Amino acid sequence: MIGGASLPELIVSTLIVLGGAFALIGSWGLVRLPSLLDRLHGPTKATLISRPTISVPPG
């Protein structure tokens, strides 16, 4: 236990934060990229990466 949290809780928390960061980067790409196809590409890739990390079941 580290600071009252077990190892599985720390792993799940880290994956949730990491998935949220990828989702934020994808939404930033939606705003910043110039063409329509580029705007669709950024959030799609970020969603592909962030969905599994956010939806990891706790151990």
C-alpha positions as CSV (number, residue, x, y, z in Angstrom):
1,M,0.0,0.0,0.0
2,I,1.3,3.4,-1.0
3,G,-0.4,6.2,0.9
4,G,-3.5,4.1,1.6
5,A,-4.0,2.9,-2.0
6,S,-3.3,-0.6,-3.2
7,L,-1.4,-1.4,-6.3
8,P,-4.4,-2.2,-8.5
9,E,-6.1,1.1,-7.5
10,L,-2.9,2.9,-8.5
11,I,-2.8,1.1,-11.8
12,V,-6.4,1.8,-12.6
13,S,-6.1,5.4,-11.6
14,T,-3.1,5.9,-13.8
15,L,-4.9,4.3,-16.8
16,I,-7.9,6.5,-16.3
17,V,-5.8,9.7,-16.2
18,L,-3.8,8.5,-19.2
19,G,-7.0,7.8,-21.2
20,G,-8.3,11.3,-20.2
21,A,-5.1,12.9,-21.4
22,F,-5.4,11.1,-24.8
23,A,-9.0,12.2,-25.1
24,L,-8.0,15.8,-24.4
25,I,-5.2,15.7,-27.0
26,G,-7.7,14.3,-29.5
27,S,-10.2,17.1,-28.8
28,W,-7.4,19.6,-29.2
29,G,-6.6,18.2,-32.6
30,L,-10.2,18.6,-33.5
31,V,-10.0,22.3,-33.0
32,R,-6.4,22.9,-34.3
33,L,-6.2,20.9,-37.5
34,P,-6.9,22.6,-40.8
35,S,-9.0,20.4,-43.1
36,L,-12.1,18.3,-42.4
37,L,-10.4,14.9,-42.8
38,D,-7.5,16.0,-40.5
39,R,-10.1,17.1,-38.0
40,L,-11.7,13.7,-38.0
41,H,-8.4,11.8,-37.9
42,G,-7.1,13.3,-34.6
43,P,-10.1,12.5,-32.4
44,T,-10.5,9.1,-34.0
45,K,-7.0,8.0,-33.1
46,A,-7.2,9.5,-29.6
47,T,-10.5,7.6,-29.0
48,L,-8.9,4.4,-30.2
49,I,-6.2,4.7,-27.6
50,S,-8.2,6.3,-24.8
51,R,-11.3,4.0,-24.7
52,P,-9.4,0.8,-23.6
53,T,-7.5,2.7,-20.9
54,I,-10.5,4.4,-19.5
55,S,-12.7,1.3,-19.5
56,V,-10.2,-1.1,-17.8
57,P,-12.1,-2.9,-15.1
58,P,-10.7,-2.5,-11.6
59,G,-8.9,-5.6,-10.2
